[in-house]
Amino acid sequence: MSENRPSVTPTVMRLPQYTKANQEEILGDSGDPFGVASTGLTWLPKEEHFGIRHEDRLVAHAGLLRLPVAIGGAATEVVGVGGVAVAPSMQGHGLARLVVTAALEHARTMGPQHALLFCRPPLVSLYRRLGWHPLDNVVLVEQPEGRLVTMPLRTMVTPLRDDARWPSGPVRLFSLPM
């Protein structure tokens, strides 16, 4: 057992806000904490935040944001999941599962039938283990000045309702990515 491993099951809490200082508390002050700066994308902040504290330190986070999309030409909404972070010293102890699961429990109350996230290829297997499914479709996202770009990261979805089925067809996010 690692000395950093929580001795009791950590509790996920709803955070009233999530600041740059909170992110640095988890990930340090790296200029590219999520490894996505090379995409050149502009990202939206999340509106709902969930976190885990260990020894008075924030060690995990997941954020949510309701977003308009078109799937196969049909307008709908998804809950975007982003800002998922676990302190390096706490990785491998199931904190990502705990914080993402808590965030998705809340997402189920927000209305949309699916949650969507973007991730780097090395994280696809983690999200698959958490019940997410990669999309094979190209996903277009907005960027400043109304530019549309193809999302270079892997897009993954998970249902928020037992009977939800992801429609076929191209996907367009009518906002910046989250």
N, C-alpha and C positions, 0 to 999 in steps of 0.2 A: 504494500500500500504506500503510495507516495505521501510525503509529508505535507503536500499541498492539497491532498484529496480531502474534501469535506468529510467530517466524521459523522454527520447526520445528513439526511437528504436535504439538499438546498431548497429553499422556497423561492419561487418566482413571484416577483411583485410587479404591479403596474407602476411605472415611473411617471411622475407628473410632467417631466420634460427629459430631453436627452441632448446634452450640449457637447461641444467639441472637447471640453474638459472631461466629460464622462467617457467619451470615446478614447481619449488619451489615458484615462485611468485603466481601461481595459487593454488597449493595444499599444500603449506608448505613444510617442510623438512622431512616429514615422510620417514622412510626406505622402506615402501611399499605403495606408494601413490595410486596404482591401485588395491591393494588387491589381487595380483597374485603371490607374492613371493613364496607362498606355492607350486605352480606348479613346481618350480625348472627349469623353462624354460629360455632359452636365447632368447632375442627378438631383432629384427632388428630396427634400427632407421628409421623414416619416412623421405621421401625426399621433400615432399610438405607440407607446413604448413599454417594453417588458424587460426586466432585468433580474439578475441574481447577484446577491452580495455574499461575500465570504470574508470573515474577519474584517468587517467594516469597509470593504473595498468592493466596488462594482467589478464583477469578473465576467459577466455575460450580458448580452443585449440582443433583442430582436425588435424591429419596428414594423409598423403596418401603415398602409395608406390606401384608401379606396380610389380606384382609377377607372376612367372611361376607356373602353377598347372596342374594336370591331373584330369579330372572328368570322371569317367567311363572309364578310360584308354585313353581318348583323351586329348592331350596336348593343353593347351590354356593359357591365362593370366587373372588375376583378378586385380582389384585395391584394395589393402588392406587398410583398415581404422583402425587407432589406435591412441593411445595417446589422446583419447577424455577425456577432463577434464573441469570441471567448478568449480570455487572457491566455497567452501562450503557456504560462505555467499551470493552467487549469485544463488544458485540452486533453482529450482522451478520457474524461470522467463523466461523459453523458450530459454535460451542461448545455450543449447545442440542442440536443433532443428536448431537454426540459424547457428551455426558453422558447424554442420554436413551437413546441406543443402547446404551451400556454398562450402564445400569440395566436395560434390557429383556433384555439377554443374561443377566444374573443372574436376572431375573424368570422366565425360561424354566426355571430349575432349581428354582423354588419350588413347583411343582405345578399351580397354576391354569392354565386354558387361555386366559384373557384378562387384559389389563391395562385399567384404567379410570382416567380422570382427569377433573377438573372445570376448566374454563378460562373466562376472560372472552372475550366475542365477538371482540375484536381478535386473539386468539391462535389462533382456530380454523384460519385458513389456514396458520399455522406448523405446527400439529400434523397437519393434512391432508398437508402436504409430508413429514412424518415417518412417514406411513402410518397415522395414526389416522382413525377414522370417527365422525362425530357420531351420537348416538342421537336418535331422534325421540320416544322414550317419556319420560313423566314419570318422574323418579327421586326416590324418597322416601329421606330420610336421617334418622337419629336425632339428637336434640339433648338437652342436659341435661334431667333430670326425665322422660325417656322420651318427650318430644315428638317427633312425626314431622312433618317439613316437606318441602315440595317444593324440590328443589335449584334455586336461581335461576340458576346458572351452566350453561354448556353441558357436557353429559356426552359424553365421547368414549371409544371403546374401540379396542383393537388386539389381534389374536390373538397368542398366545404359542406356538402350534403350527400347523403348516401346514394341518392338517385341522380346525382349530377354527372353528366357526360360531356367531355370537352368536344365542342363542334369541330368539324373539319374545315380547312380553308386557311387562307392567309390571316395573319394577326397584325393589327395596327394599334399601338398604344397612342391615344390622343392626349399625350402629355410627355413630359420628360420622364425617363425611367426613374424608378425608386431605388 
